[in-house]
Amino acid sequence: MSTDVRVPTTGNSGEDAVIVDWNVTVGASVSAGDILVTLETAKAIIEVEAPISGEVLSILWAPGDEVPEHEVLAVVGTPGEVVAGPASDPNDPGDSAPAAPTPAATVTPVPTPQPAEKSTTPGGRLAASPRARLLAERNNIDLTLVTGTGPGGRVIIVDVLAAKKAATSIEAPAQSVEIASPTTEAEYTVVPVRGARKVTAQRMHESLQTTAQVTITRYARADALLGFVSRLRDVTVAGNLPKIGVNDVVLFATSRAVAKHPEANSWFDFDGIKQFRDVNLGFAVDTGAALLVPVIPRAHKLTLAELAAAAKSAIEKSKSGKLTSQEMEGGTFTVSNLGSLGVHWFTPVLNPPQSCILGIGATHQLHTDGPSLLPLSLTFDHRAIDGATAAVLLGDIVAALETVDVLSAF
């Protein structure tokens, strides 16, 4: 008996998944637990396993397709078993082939645009299953040109797949060679906006549209911080201990300072501003594909070593696609560090509903004999925090960074 392989729940209800790559083809033998397909969601890479041992009877989506949550990806069953499509859906009984063949169920492998008698609903609409309509819409297939093989001539998903295959097999007419003009498509490539990139774009756009963002800047003297990190590096290398870097120390000092300012460690809402006692510290991680913001719960309560270990684990999960949606929820304050890329000043964008985000730049000297300086950019939601309050917060962050070698002892 065949078994459907479906898009798993990703943690965000209704979220589509993009097919990255299939590891199998139709007819392949698989064992339960084998990786069939790799999917990309807004926040992670997911590997979908075979639910049973058997043969891959059908594959319903191609790499690059966006597939709705819980939709059927493929069908696995007994070798040689014949299936017309995904197993019957209790909410859509007409999407499977009829038990007994009827004249209306004759399969036409290559649909043609010749006029034919079409099954329609009482309202005059072409009879087709919801999943067939969805697949046709995604692939720009005209359902009026597809011959239905379902009950009463209803168009089902296998009919649309056959039409899609027929359309892609038709060779494009030969064209004369012309010299490309500056406006031809040869001058650029189109990168689809989907998955994590799409979600990031939507949230950043929403952030700027729905908040009153103001950014203030200030230097922190970094000589003590850099000296402290250098000594830590010597000790950790000599003792074969986990490395602690500049970003870890910055997160540590920032969490301690923010804990003193519940008005900044907050979420804005017109029904009331939520001010949190615990600093659930988010920090931006560039995965190469998109920006993720893992959250370190109760960061202000962790020792420097504990915080550094938590940050390292979150970075590794982010870059390997194993960070869960739960590990990115509940943040109350965020830090974004572009210092390693040589950036001095920038305007970080709020991560709503949070009221603040701190941008970290690259340490530098204004003149040869001057102190090392660390640029800080604090963006805050002026609906939740006044300018003077934000300035005091930034001053306390500066103080924590400049004395972090002493602060870490407490």
C-alpha positions in Angstrom: 0.0 0.0 0.0 1.4 3.4 -1.0 2.3 6.1 1.6 2.4 9.8 0.9 5.6 11.8 1.7 4.5 15.3 2.8 6.1 18.6 3.7 6.6 18.5 7.5 5.5 21.1 9.9 8.2 23.7 10.1 7.1 25.6 13.2 5.6 28.5 11.3 2.0 27.7 10.4 1.3 28.0 6.7 4.9 28.5 5.7 5.9 27.2 2.2 9.0 25.2 1.6 11.2 25.4 -1.4 12.5 22.1 -2.9 16.3 22.3 -3.0 17.2 18.9 -4.5 15.9 15.4 -4.8 18.1 12.5 -3.8 16.0 9.9 -5.5 14.2 9.4 -8.8 10.9 7.6 -9.7 11.5 3.8 -9.5 14.3 4.0 -7.0 14.3 1.6 -4.0 14.5 3.2 -0.6 14.6 2.1 3.0 12.7 3.8 5.8 14.8 6.7 7.0 16.6 7.4 3.7 16.8 11.1 2.8 14.5 11.6 -0.1 14.5 15.4 -0.6 16.1 18.5 0.9 13.8 21.5 1.5 14.5 25.1 2.4 12.2 27.1 4.6 12.4 30.7 5.8 14.7 29.7 8.7 16.2 26.3 8.1 17.2 23.5 5.7 15.1 20.3 6.2 15.8 16.8 5.1 12.7 14.7 4.5 13.1 10.9 5.1 11.3 8.0 3.6 8.4 7.0 6.0 8.6 3.3 4.8 10.8 1.0 2.8 9.7 0.4 -0.8 9.9 2.1 -4.2 9.5 5.7 -5.2 6.2 5.6 -7.2 5.9 9.2 -8.0 7.5 12.6 -7.5 5.1 15.6 -7.7 7.4 18.7 -7.5 10.6 19.8 -9.1 13.6 21.6 -7.6 12.8 25.3 -7.1 9.1 24.8 -6.6 7.5 26.3 -3.5 5.3 23.7 -1.8 2.7 24.4 0.8 3.0 22.9 4.3 1.6 19.4 4.5 1.4 19.1 0.7 2.3 15.7 -0.8 5.9 15.7 -2.2 6.1 12.1 -3.4 4.6 8.6 -3.0 6.4 5.5 -1.8 4.9 2.0 -2.0 5.3 -1.6 -3.1 7.5 -2.1 -6.1 5.3 -2.2 -9.2 2.3 -0.7 -7.5 0.4 1.7 -9.8 -0.8 5.0 -8.4 -2.5 7.8 -10.3 -1.1 10.5 -7.9 -1.0 11.2 -4.1 -3.1 9.1 -1.8 -6.7 10.2 -1.4 -7.3 13.3 0.7 -10.4 13.0 2.9 -11.1 16.6 2.1 -10.7 16.1 -1.6 -11.9 12.6 -2.6 -12.0 13.5 -6.3 -8.2 13.9 -6.6 -7.5 10.2 -7.0 -8.2 8.0 -10.0 -11.6 6.1 -10.0 -11.6 2.5 -8.9 -13.2 1.3 -12.2 -12.3 2.7 -15.6 -15.0 4.6 -17.4 -15.0 6.3 -20.9 -14.3 9.6 -19.2 -11.3 8.2 -17.5 -9.2 7.5 -20.6 -5.7 8.9 -20.1 -4.5 11.3 -22.8 -0.6 11.4 -22.3 -0.2 14.6 -24.3 -3.0 17.2 -23.9 -3.9 19.1 -27.1 -5.8 22.3 -27.5 -8.5 20.7 -29.6 -12.0 21.5 -28.5 -13.3 18.8 -26.1 -16.3 18.2 -23.9 -15.2 19.5 -20.4 -16.7 18.5 -17.1 -18.0 21.6 -15.3 -19.5 22.4 -11.9 -23.2 23.5 -11.6 -21.9 27.1 -11.7 -20.2 26.5 -15.0 -16.7 26.3 -13.6 -14.3 23.8 -15.1 -14.2 20.7 -12.7 -10.8 20.3 -11.3 -9.4 19.3 -7.9 -8.0 22.1 -5.6 -4.5 20.6 -5.8 -4.7 20.4 -9.6 -5.7 24.0 -9.8 -2.8 25.0 -7.5 -0.2 23.1 -9.6 -1.6 24.5 -12.8 -1.5 28.0 -11.5 2.1 27.6 -10.3 3.2 26.3 -13.7 1.0 28.7 -15.9 -0.9 25.8 -17.4 -4.4 26.5 -18.9 -6.7 24.0 -17.4 -9.1 24.3 -20.3 -6.5 22.6 -22.5 -6.1 19.7 -20.1 -8.1 16.5 -20.5 -9.4 15.3 -17.2 -9.0 11.6 -16.1 -10.8 11.9 -12.8 -14.4 11.0 -12.1 -16.7 12.5 -14.7 -13.8 14.0 -16.6 -12.5 16.0 -13.6 -9.0 17.4 -14.0 -6.7 15.9 -11.3 -3.1 16.4 -10.4 -1.7 13.7 -12.7 -3.4 15.4 -15.7 -1.6 18.7 -14.9 1.7 16.9 -14.4 1.3 15.3 -17.9 0.5 18.7 -19.4 3.6 20.2 -17.7 5.8 17.4 -19.0 4.4 17.8 -22.5 4.9 21.6 -22.4 8.6 21.3 -21.3 9.4 18.7 -24.0 8.4 20.9 -26.9 11.5 22.4 -28.4 11.7 26.2 -28.7 11.7 27.4 -32.4 15.1 28.2 -33.8 15.9 31.9 -33.7 18.3 33.9 -35.6 21.5 35.0 -33.9 21.6 38.6 -33.0 24.1 40.8 -31.2 22.9 41.3 -27.6 21.8 44.8 -26.8 22.5 46.4 -23.4 18.9 45.6 -22.4 18.9 41.9 -23.1 18.6 39.3 -20.4 22.3 38.3 -21.0 23.3 41.3 -19.0 21.9 40.0 -15.7 20.6 37.0 -13.8 17.4 36.8 -11.7 17.7 35.5 -8.2 14.4 34.3 -6.7 13.3 36.0 -3.5 12.1 33.1 -1.4 12.8 31.2 1.8 14.9 33.0 4.5 15.7 35.9 2.1 12.0 36.6 1.5 11.1 36.5 5.2 14.0 38.9 6.0 13.0 41.3 3.3 9.3 41.3 4.5 10.3 41.9 8.1 12.8 44.6 7.4 10.3 46.4 5.2 7.6 46.1 7.9 10.0 47.3 10.6 10.7 50.6 8.8 7.0 51.1 8.0 5.6 50.5 11.4 8.1 51.9 13.9 9.6 55.3 14.7 13.3 54.5 14.4 16.1 56.8 15.6 19.8 56.0 15.7 22.3 57.6 18.0 26.1 56.9 17.9 29.0 57.0 20.3 32.5 55.7 20.7 33.7 53.4 23.4 37.4 53.2 24.3 38.5 49.7 23.4 42.0 49.3 24.7 41.0 47.5 27.9 38.5 45.3 25.9 41.1 44.3 23.3 43.8 43.7 25.9 41.3 41.5 27.9 40.5 39.5 24.8 44.1 39.0 24.0 44.8 37.7 27.4 41.8 35.4 27.2 43.1 34.0 23.9 46.5 33.2 25.5 44.9 31.5 28.4 42.4 29.5 26.4 45.0 28.3 23.9 47.4 27.3 26.6 44.7 25.5 28.5 43.1 24.0 25.4 39.8 25.7 26.4 37.0 27.0 24.1 37.9 30.3 22.4 36.4 33.5 23.6 36.4 36.4 21.0 35.6 40.1 20.8 32.0 39.5 19.9 31.5 37.2 22.9 32.8 39.9 25.2 30.7 42.6 23.6 27.5 40.4 24.0 28.5 39.8 27.7 29.0 43.5 28.5 25.9 44.6 26.6 23.6 42.1 28.3 24.8 43.3 31.7 24.2 47.0 30.8 20.8 46.3 29.2 19.6 44.5 32.4 19.7 47.8 34.2 17.3 49.4 31.6 14.0 47.5 31.4 12.5 50.4 29.4 15.0 49.4 26.6 14.7 45.7 27.2 11.1 45.8 25.9 8.5 45.2 23.3 6.3 48.0 22.1 2.6 47.6 21.8 -0.1 50.3 21.8 -2.0 48.3 24.4 1.1 48.6 26.7 4.9 48.3 26.5 6.2 45.0 27.9 9.3 45.6 29.9 11.2 42.4 30.6 13.3 41.4 33.6 15.4 38.9 31.7 17.7 39.9 28.8 16.9 37.4 26.1 19.7 38.6 23.8 19.4 38.2 20.0 22.5 38.6 17.8 22.6 38.7 14.0 24.3 35.8 12.1 25.0 36.0 8.4 24.6 32.5 7.0 25.6 33.5 3.5 22.0 32.9 2.3 20.2 35.2 4.7 20.3 36.9 8.1 19.2 34.9 11.1 18.9 36.1 14.7 19.3 33.4 17.3 18.4 34.3 20.9 20.4 33.5 24.0 17.9 33.3 26.9 18.8 35.1 30.1 22.1 36.2 28.7 22.7 38.6 31.6 22.8 35.6 34.0 25.5 33.7 32.2 29.2 33.8 32.8 31.4 34.9 30.0 32.4 31.3 29.2 28.7 30.1 29.2 27.6 33.0 27.0 30.5 32.3 24.5 29.5 28.6 24.4 25.9 29.5 23.7 26.8 31.9 21.0 29.1 29.4 19.3 26.4 26.7 19.3 23.8 29.1 17.9 26.2 30.3 15.1 27.0 26.7 14.1 23.3 25.8 14.0 22.5 28.9 11.9 25.1 28.1 9.3 24.2 24.4 9.1 20.5 25.1 8.8 19.7 23.4 12.1 18.5 26.4 14.0 14.9 26.0 15.0 12.2 28.7 15.0 11.9 28.3 18.8 15.6 29.3 19.1 14.9 32.6 17.3 11.8 33.6 19.4 11.5 35.7 22.5 14.3 38.1 22.0 14.2 41.4 24.0 17.3 43.2 22.7 19.5 42.5 19.6 23.1 43.1 18.7 24.4 43.3 15.1 28.2 43.3 14.6 29.7 44.3 11.3 33.1 45.1 12.8 34.8 42.0 11.3 33.8 43.3 7.8 35.6 46.6 8.4 32.4 48.7 8.8 32.7 51.6 11.2 29.2 53.1 11.4 25.9 51.8 10.1 22.2 52.1 11.0 20.8 48.8 12.3 17.1 48.1 11.7 14.9 47.2 14.6 13.6 43.6 15.0 10.0 44.3 16.0 8.5 44.2 18.5 11.8 44.9 20.2 12.5 48.5 21.1 16.3 48.5 20.6 19.1 47.1 18.5 22.8 47.9 19.0 25.2 48.0 16.0 28.9 47.3 16.5 31.6 48.6 14.2 35.3 47.9 13.7 37.8 49.2 16.2 40.1 51.8 14.9 42.3 54.8 15.8 41.6 58.3 14.8 45.4 59.1 14.9 48.6 57.0 15.4 49.0 57.7 19.1 45.3 57.7 19.9 43.3 55.0 21.7 41.5 52.2 20.0 37.9 53.2 19.6 34.8 51.0 19.1 31.9 52.6 17.2 28.4 51.9 18.6 25.1 52.7 16.8 22.0 52.3 18.9 18.7 52.3 17.0 15.6 52.6 19.2 11.9 52.9 18.7 11.0 56.5 19.8 7.5 55.4 20.6 8.8 53.3 23.5 11.9 55.2 24.5 12.8 58.9 24.6 16.1 60.2 23.2 17.6 61.0 26.7 16.7 57.5 28.0 18.4 56.0 24.9 21.5 58.2 25.5 21.8 57.0 29.1 21.5 53.4 28.0 24.2 53.8 25.4 26.4 55.5 28.0 26.0 52.5 30.3 26.9 50.1 27.4 30.0 52.2 26.8 31.0 52.0 30.5 30.4 48.2 30.6 32.6 47.7 27.5 35.4 49.9 28.8 35.5 48.0 32.1 34.5 44.5 30.9 37.7 43.0 32.2 36.6 44.0 35.7 32.9 43.3 35.1 33.6 39.7 34.1 34.8 39.0 37.7 31.3 39.5 39.1 
